[in-house]
Amino acid sequence: MVIYKTTNLVNGKIYIGKDKYNNPKYLGSGKILKLAINKYGKGNFNKEILEECNSEEHLNNREIWMIN
């Protein structure tokens, strides 16, 4: 379980999210992010692991903290 940051390499915008399975191909979800991926292409996004979590509760709390 990880908290990650997906960065648009074209415009520098970022998305903070969580992934229970730490799938390296998963860039995130959400309408705005999906539209951006369609517009710029997956190759223009970078995913960086910010933190590993040991429980779902910790994962949820850290995602909220990092977004804020």
C-alpha positions in Angstrom: 0.0 0.0 0.0 1.5 3.3 -1.1 0.8 7.0 -1.4 2.1 8.3 -4.8 2.4 11.5 -6.8 1.7 11.5 -10.5 3.3 14.5 -12.3 2.3 15.8 -15.7 5.7 16.4 -17.3 4.3 18.9 -19.8 2.7 21.4 -17.4 4.0 20.3 -13.9 0.5 19.7 -12.4 0.5 16.9 -9.8 -2.0 14.3 -8.5 -1.7 12.7 -5.1 -3.3 9.3 -4.6 -3.2 6.0 -2.9 -2.8 2.5 -4.3 -3.5 -0.6 -2.2 -1.7 -2.9 -4.6 1.2 -0.7 -5.6 0.6 -1.3 -9.3 3.4 0.5 -11.2 1.2 1.0 -14.3 -1.6 2.7 -12.3 -1.3 6.5 -12.6 -4.5 7.4 -10.7 -8.2 7.8 -11.3 -10.5 10.8 -11.5 -12.0 12.6 -14.4 -9.5 15.4 -14.6 -6.5 13.1 -14.5 -7.9 10.7 -17.1 -8.7 13.7 -19.4 -5.1 14.9 -19.0 -3.7 11.4 -19.7 -5.8 11.2 -22.9 -4.7 14.7 -23.9 -0.9 14.4 -23.2 -0.4 10.6 -23.4 0.8 8.3 -20.6 4.4 8.9 -21.6 4.2 12.4 -20.3 3.4 11.4 -16.7 5.7 10.2 -14.0 4.6 8.3 -10.9 6.7 8.6 -7.7 6.1 6.6 -4.5 6.0 9.1 -1.6 5.3 6.7 1.3 4.6 3.0 2.0 1.8 2.3 4.5 1.1 -0.9 6.6 -2.6 -0.5 7.1 -5.6 0.8 5.2 -6.4 3.3 7.9 -2.8 4.7 7.8 -3.0 4.8 4.0 -6.3 6.8 4.1 -5.0 9.2 6.8 -1.7 9.9 5.0 -3.4 10.5 1.6 -5.6 13.2 3.2 -2.6 14.7 5.0 -0.5 14.8 1.8 -3.2 16.3 -0.3 -3.7 19.1 2.3 
